[in-house]
Amino acid sequence: MSSKEKPTLGGQRIKTRKRNIAAPLDPASFSDAIVQIYLDNAGDLELVAKSIESSDLNFSRYGDTFFEVVFIGGRTQPGTIKPEEEGERHPYSVLDCAAQREAILPSVLYIQKTLRRRPFLIKNLENVMRKFLQSLEFFEENERKKLAIFTALAFSQKLSGLPPETVFQPLLKDNLVTKGIVLSFITEFFKEYLKENTLDDLIALLKKGKMEDNLLEFFPSAKRTSEALSEHFTKEGLTSLVEYNEKKMFEVKLKEIKLTLTTMINEEAEISEVTEAVKQQVKDAKFPDIEVVRMLWDVLMEAVQWSGKNQQQNSNSALRQVKAWAGLLNAFCISGRLELELIYKVQTQCYEDAKLMKLFPEIIRTLYDQDVLAEDTILLWQSFVKALEPFVKWLEEAEEEE
């Protein structure tokens, strides 16, 4: 070894990776800091928002704790909605407000402003709302009303990114539904939301939450009927919701009856069998007789095997269908009023459907020959048409003069 060479240690150098030492969770200190901001600003949410914006608090780590402080004024005990016994609290939370829109709206706007600056907090808001909604039974009735108003205002203000299923799905816990807590909550929610939004807006919201067809699921099982729904929401002044539900139920029942009828027609079932099946479904659904007549004609025409552009074949097919199922029509056209409705329905379809445009007289004649339409009914309809002749003539003359 040269005298100029420096000695070295023998062996292989082993590199060790530095460990990332995570700071321990300290939600208590975070909660106390947020509470202090509220107290320092006497609950003025504009000032609170500015103070929070300028703070260096770790919101990404303690987002859930932040919203707990917003809603109840302090941190909750782990796994519950009970306030933590230790630690600071403030009296300006959502649940400390009056159960009124004017009192709760500022908190919604404050959260909206916070989410715009820290959009990642939306998941924490979801977490806390889900926890509270699943635990509604542990809140006082007045507190549940405040939460309902807050939730309605949150959607009215289109709170950034809050998904409707976060609200509606947690409500469907059996114990909450059975006790009527969910019905009370959702009623307050509907009433508040509809103050500034249309029924269409509400239905769109329910659809996003996968609840537009399931309003009865909010009712205890013993009251899960259309009659109970109508009675409850009518009493609460939500008649538009009652009308929507009735229309929805009508559409569902109509679809079921149409499916039954179409299947039996395609299977060429006996007319007597089809008649009894339809009558039973109509009775169960309390279906209006006029709607039954309209539906029967629609289904019969939909079941015709149309043959493209061959007008003669289409005409023959339609007339064969009318003759084949005249007995079914006859079973439900049991009054002059219903016979007139059938004439009107046939006339409308012949006018709108190119395949049937010139077939109206022949269809009416066939229905008469098959004893579906009475002579008096046809003459009455004709009298209406004849009464319009002077007016029609005047319209034609006026058009010629132009």
Secondary structure, DSSP 4 states (H G I P E B T S, - for coil): --TTSPP---S-----PPP--PPPP-HHHHHHHHHHHHHHTTT-HHHHHHHHHH----TTTSHHHHHHHHHHSSPBPTTSSSBPSSS---S-SGGGS-SSHHHHHHHHHHHHHHHHH-GGGHHHHHHHHHHHHHTGGGS-HHHHHHHHHHHHHHHHTT-TT--THHHHGGGG-HHHHHTTHHHHHHHHHHHHHTTTS-HHHHHHHHHHTT-TT-GGGGS-GGG-SHHHHHHHHHHTT-HHHHHHHHHHHHHHHHHHHHHHHHHHHHTT--HHHHHHHHHHHHHHHT--HHHHHHHHHHHHHHTS---TT-HHHHHHHHHHHHHHTHHHHHHH--SHHHHHHHHHHHHHHHHH-GGGTT-HHHHHHHHHHTTSS-HHHHHHHHHHHHHTHHHHHHHHHHHHH-
